[in-house]
Amino acid sequence: MQTNWKIGTLFGIPLFLDPLWFVILGLATLNFGVAYQEWGSTIAWSAGIVMALLLFGSVLLHELGHSLAARSQGIKVNSITLFLFGGIAAIEEESKTPGKAFQVAIAGPLVSIGLFFLLRVVAIFIPETNPLSVMVGDLARINLVVALFNLIPGLPLDGGQVLKAALWKVTGDRFQAVHWAAKSGQILGYAAIALGFAIDFFTRELALGLWIAMIGWFGIRNANTYDRVTTLQETLLKIVASEAMTRDFRVVDADQSLRAFADAYLLDNATPQVYFAASDGRYRGLVAIEDLRLIERSEWETHTLQSIAHPLTEIPTVTESTAIAEVINKLENEQLPRVTVLSPAGAVAGVIDRGDIVSAVAQKLNIPFTAVEIKRIKEEGSYPPGLQLEVIAKSTVN
């Protein structure tokens, strides 16, 4: 369920706010407002909220750096969201090479470092006695901290993306690179939690310690997500159509009349089935039940199944060696209920629908799905919300 609020667009990229963003906005305002109390209450709190907004403006520019770098590579950016721990750009797919992945990863920190130097230059022209000088100096330092923090080498941070790109370049294996970068992120996350509790215990700075521990927890959760998604991507490329297909179809005589076909297969069959017409040992095509409605019933005696069968060359098909990721993309892009699998000889080897795909993936990854759940997926024609196979498949096949 979408709970984020859309606040506009920037360079055609939708911008969203997570409701928890207001929590950190309030805390940032409080932090700056207390720090600037020597200027008087009114100026201090006004400056506090301005600084909090400029802080998130800097975060937005940081994420925009990633987004524009991705768009320059032809990659779609779905949105930028500001939330409790900063911001995140929803980039639809992976860069095609390690070098391009590095460009997207480093773009954000480079923007923050650029803002640091720009603000330092601006500060030169502002008198030191002017409160604006302090604010500009603080914002410059914050951007430097944002850049350096994000360069910590562990996913989901930008440094983790840089590490992934480097490992990808060295090993030639993008998936292995993500697993290692995610492992680094998990280790760093646990270290942050330990540090947070240590700060709480030894310094009694409860708020600071709790915040560091929360950042560590966020890092672990997202590193785990990267790891799981990558494992699923690998699986979708390893499983081929022949491993997921079923023979849930019937081969019927292409020379029989429409009336004979309807009487034999449709009258007492409440469950829709897939039919292929064949004669003389050859497949003549797919029989679409809805095509029978296009012909007057009075003519069913004189028309044969072959007259309405769709030749295999004209229906959506894949080969037995096609990766399941490609099958998923075909089903989604063409909005198909199922796809036909052809053998090397061009004969019908099987059919695949979304239930078959979920069943194959679940078996490969030991995910528990009952027969009842698989049947429901087949009937509804949609993947379970928690699996998001269509999104992951799209990001897997470039």
N, C-alpha and C positions, 0 to 999 in steps of 0.2 A: 504494500500500500504506500503510495507516494505521499509523504508528509512535508516535503520541502516546499518552500514558497518561491515562485519565480519572480524575480525583481527586474528583469530586463534582458537585453542581449548586448554583447560586445563583439564586434567583428563577426556578427552572425552566430555567435556561440551563446546559447541560453545560460543565464546566470541564476543560480538558486541559493537560497538561504536555508540551512537547517535550523529548526527552532532553537536548538541548543546553542547556536551562535550567539544569541542574546545573553547567554550566561557568561561567556568569555568576554563579550563586549562590556558587560557590566563590571566584571572583575578588572579588565584593562582600564576602564574609566576610573575605577576606584584606586587602582595602583598609581596612575599618573596624577589623579586629583590630589591624593595624599602627598605625593612627592613635590607638588608645586604649591603647597599651602602658603609658602612664604610670599607669594604674589597676591595673597588675599583670596578669600573663599570663592568669590564670584569668578575671578579670572582663572583660579586654579581648577575649578570643576569644569569650566568651559573649555579650558585647554586640555583637560583630561579626556573629555568625550571627543574632542577634535583629534587628539593623538590616537585614541582607540580606533577611530574611523580610518585615520591615515595608516595605522598598523595593518588593518585588513585591506586597505587599498594596496599596500605593498604586497600582501599575500596574493591578492587578486592579480597583480602584475606578474608576480612570480609564476602563478599557474598559467597565465596568458602566454608567458614565454614557452612553456611546455607545449601549449595548445597550438601556437602559431608554427612552432618547429615541426609538430606532427602534421599540421595541415599543409606545410610546404612539401611534404612527402606524399601528399594525396590521401592522408589518413583522416577520417572523419572524427571530429571532436563533438561528442553528444552534449556536453554541458560542463560548466565549472560550478562547483558547490563550495560555499563557505560554511564551515561547521566548527565544532568545539575545539578541534586540534589544528585549525588553520584552514586549508583549502585543498581541493582535489579536482583534477581535470579528468573527466570520463573520456578517455581516448579509446576508440572502438577496436583497434587492432594493433598488433606488434609491427615495429619497423621491419623492413625486409633484410637488413644487414646489420651487423654489430656496429658499424660506423654510424649508421643512421639512428640506431637505438641510442648510441652515446650522445648524438646531437640533441635528441629530444630530452634525454635525462639531464644534460648539463645546461640546457637553455634556461631553466628556472633559476638555479643558483647564479648564473651569469647576469640575469636581470637584477637579482638582489644585490650582487656586488657592484653592478653598474649604478644602481640607486644609491648605494653607500658612497661611492666616489662623487656622484652628482650632488648629493646633499652636503658632502664635505666642502665642495667648491662653493655652493650657495652660502654655507655658514661663514665663509671668509668675508662676505660682503655685508654681514649683519653685525652690528655692534654687540659686543659681549654682554653689555648691560641690558640688552633687549631680551625679554622672555622668549621671543621667537628664536633666538640663537640657541637657547637651551633645547627647545623643542626640535629644531632641525638636527642638532647634534645627537639627541636621543634617538630620533627616527633613523639617522644614518647608522648608528651603532646597532639598532634593532635589525636593520636589513643585513648587516654583516653577520650578526648572530644567526639570522634565518638561513643565510647562505651556508655558513659553516656547519650549523646543526644538520641541515639537509644533506650535507656531503658525508655524513657518517655512513660507512659502507655496510649497510644492511637494509633489505627491503622491509617496509615499503618506502623508505626514504630515497631521495634522489641519488644519494651515494650508493645505495643498494642497486639502483638501476644502472649506475655507472659501472659498479662491480660486475653486474650481470653482463653488460656489454663487453667488458674486458675478458671475462671468462668465456663468453660466447666466441670471441675472436680467437682466444688461445685454444679452446677445445673443439670449436666447430660445432658444438652441440648446444643449441639455445635452451633446450629443456633442462639439461644438466646444469647449465649456468644459472637458471632461475632457482633450481633446487638448492644450489650452494649459497646463492645470495639470500634466499629465504632462510636458510639455516643460520647464516650470519645475523639476519634480522631477529631471529628467535633468541639467539644467544645475547644479543645486545638488549633485547626487551627484558629478558630475565635479569640482566645486570642492572638495568634501570630500576626495576622493581626492588631489587636488593638495595640499591643505592638510596631509593626513596625511604625504605624502612630504616636504613642506617641513619639517614638524616633525621627522621622522626625520633629515633632512640637517643642519638648522641647530642643533637642540638635543640631538640624540642620545637623545631620549625615544622610544625605539623602540616601547614598548608603547602609549603614547598615540597616536603617529602611526599605528600599525597599526590601532588600534581606530577612529580617525576614518576611515581609508581603508576599513575594512570596512563602516562605517555608510554611507559614500558608495556603495560597491558594492551594498549591500542596497537603498538608495534608488533607484539606477539600474535594478536588476533589477525592482523592483516598479512603478516608473513605466512601464517598458516593458510590463509586464503589463497595467496599466491602459489603456495606449494600444492594445495589441493586442485586448484584450477589447472596448473601445469600438468599434474598427473592425469587429469581428465583429458586435457588436450592431447597428451601422448597416446592415451588410450583410443581416442577418436581417430587417430592416424594409424594405429596399429591394427585395429579391428577392420576387417574388410567385409564387403557385402555378403560374401558366401558364408561368413560366420554368423551373420545376423538374420539372414533371410529364412523364411519359412515356406512350406509348400501348402499354405492355406489357400489353395485355388483348385478349381476343377477344370478338366479338359473335356470339352463336349464336341459332339460331331458337328462340323461346320456345314454339312449338307442337309441337316434336319431343318424342318420348317420352324418358323417362329412360334407357331401354335404348339408343336410338339415340345419345343424347348420350354415354353412357359408352363405347359401342363406337367412336365417331368421335374422341373427344378424350382419353379417360382411359386406355385400355388400353396404348397405346404411348407415352404421354407421362410420362416419369419426372420432369420438371421441373414443379412446381406452377405453375399459371397462374391469372389472374383472368378470370372469364367474366361477361359481361352478356347477359341474354336480351332479345331484341327481336322484335317482330312488328308488321306493318302500319306500319312506319316509326317505331315508338315503342319506347323502352326500357321493358321491363317490370320489370327489377330485377336485382340481383346474385345470381348462382348460387353458393352456398356448397357446396363439394364435400362437406363433412362432413354436409350435410343429406340427401344420398343414403342415408347409412347408417341414417337414421331410418325409411326406407321399405323394406319387405320386397322383396327382389329379384323375387319372383314378381309384384309389382305394378308393376314398372318399365315394363312394356309399356303400362299403362293411365294412368299419370301423365305429365303433360307438365312441361317445365321451368318453365312459368309457374306451376304449382301450388306450386313450392318457392322461386321467386325472391323475394328481399327487395326490395320497392319502393324506389326511390331516396329517397323521403321518410322511410324508416325506417333507412337506413344512414348511417354517418358520412361527411359530405361537407363540402367547402369550395368557395368560388367561385374563379374564375380570378384574381381581384384580391386574394385573401387573402394577407397577408404570411407568409413562411415561418416567422417566429417563432411566429405563431399556429398554423400547421400542426404545428410541432414540439410545442407545448404540448398540442395536441389528441391527437396520437399518444401522448404520455407520460401525460397525465391519464386517458385512456381505455384505455391499454395496447393500442393497435391496431398491427397489422403494417403497415397502409397506410391511406390515405384516398382517397376518390374526389373528383375535381375536376369540378364542373359548369359548363357554359357558361351565359351569360346566359339562354339559352332553356330551360335545365333539362336539357339533354342531357349525356351523359358526355363530357367533354373529355379526361380523362386520369386517371392514378392516380399517387400519390406515396408512396414508402416512404423509409426512412432512407437507403438508398443513393442515391436520387435527390437527396435534400437535400444530402448530403455532396458529391455530384458538382457540383451547382449552386453551392454555396458555394466549393468548391475552384476551380472555373472563374473565379468572380468575383474571388477573392483570389489567383489564381495559385499555389495550393497543389498540389504534385504528388501526385496519387493515381492509381494505375494502374487499369486495367479489372479486374484480378484483385482488387485491394483493394476496389473498389466492389462487385463481385460477392459478396465475402465479407461485407461489411456488410449487403447485402441478405439473404443467407442467415442470418446470425446475428441480424439485427434489432437491432443495437446500434451506437452511434456509437464512433469511435476514442477511446480513453481521453484522448489529448492534446487533443482538440477540445472535449469537454464541451458540445456544442450544447444539450443539454436543460437544463443549469444556466444557460447564458447566455441562452437564449430565455426562461426563466422570469423572469429578472431584467430582461428587456427590455420585456416586455408587462405593464403594470400594470393 
